[in-house]
Amino acid sequence: MLTIHHLRIGRSIFTVWLLEELGIEYNLKEYLRHPETMRAGDDLKVIHPLGKSPVIEDEGLVLTESGAITGYLLEKFDTDMKFAPARSDLKAWATYSQWLHYSEGSVFAPLLINMLLLRDPSPSAILSGFSQAEIGLHLGHIANQLGDNDYILGDKISGADFGICYAVAMAQRLGQLENYPTLNAYVERNKARPAFKAAVERAVE
Ligand SMILES: N[C@@H](CCC(=O)N[C@@H](CS)C(=O)NCC(=O)O)C(=O)O
């Protein structure tokens, strides 16, 4: 059976959510952060040398990177293509793939800088100017794409929503969504899904 290595608290809850949406059985192994450094302990490095989460193990495969994990899980378990367009529709698939990778590739870094600056007693003006401008750029772009839709690619949830929702929820936690009511509603809509609630019940509570 597939195992997910889940570090509390962090992005792996969004992969647990995907597992719940897919309705498959899985083992969940929980790890805790160091209370001061907030880093993962060496126990995760036993699974993968980077010591990061999420990591999944499935039939001898050890896989990191949440976007790659989403891709793998959907290839293997989303047999009726509920969460991704077919590759034969190349333009739709390419657009989906762009949104699948955008959250980790572009949106996360300025949010991380913002989070670290909040803990820094003497924050750098250059870094805070950069992160604020980038956060505005990306949140505006996500809000534009979302428009009046419920999910990032339209009225149906797709694999891209797990990473986008993680990034937008992080922006919400950092107090960055004041001017983005549709993004606040997007996070709440996803959190209200039964599979999200099941993930929280299994992995957080
Ligand atoms: N790009 C990776 C990032 C993985 C990552 O940095 N995970 C964080 C948890 S949210 C982590 O494991 N941090 C622990 C540490 O760095 O010690 C992904 O998408 O999975």
PDBQT file of the ligand as one rigid body, heavy atoms in Angstrom, charges set to zero:
ROOT
HETATM    1  N1  LIG A 301       9.276  21.820  -3.591  1.00  0.00    +0.000 N 
HETATM    2  C1  LIG A 301       9.025  20.837  -2.573  1.00  0.00    +0.000 C 
HETATM    3  C2  LIG A 301       9.196  21.498  -1.224  1.00  0.00    +0.000 C 
HETATM    4  C3  LIG A 301       9.241  20.522  -0.075  1.00  0.00    +0.000 C 
HETATM    5  C4  LIG A 301       9.437  21.244   1.258  1.00  0.00    +0.000 C 
HETATM    6  O1  LIG A 301      10.242  22.172   1.395  1.00  0.00    +0.000 OA
HETATM    7  N2  LIG A 301       8.677  20.807   2.274  1.00  0.00    +0.000 N 
HETATM    8  C5  LIG A 301       8.765  21.411   3.586  1.00  0.00    +0.000 C 
HETATM    9  C6  LIG A 301       7.427  21.233   4.305  1.00  0.00    +0.000 C 
HETATM   10  S1  LIG A 301       6.187  22.330   3.772  1.00  0.00    +0.000 SA
HETATM   11  C7  LIG A 301       9.761  20.669   4.436  1.00  0.00    +0.000 C 
HETATM   12  O2  LIG A 301       9.856  19.467   4.341  1.00  0.00    +0.000 OA
HETATM   13  N3  LIG A 301      10.466  21.382   5.318  1.00  0.00    +0.000 N 
HETATM   14  C8  LIG A 301      11.291  20.786   6.329  1.00  0.00    +0.000 C 
HETATM   15  C9  LIG A 301      12.695  21.254   6.292  1.00  0.00    +0.000 C 
HETATM   16  O3  LIG A 301      13.081  21.927   5.332  1.00  0.00    +0.000 OA
HETATM   17  O4  LIG A 301      13.417  20.906   7.232  1.00  0.00    +0.000 OA
HETATM   18  C10 LIG A 301       7.624  20.237  -2.793  1.00  0.00    +0.000 C 
HETATM   19  O5  LIG A 301       6.837  20.799  -3.570  1.00  0.00    +0.000 OA
HETATM   20  O6  LIG A 301       7.322  19.180  -2.231  1.00  0.00    +0.000 OA
ENDROOT
TORSDOF 0
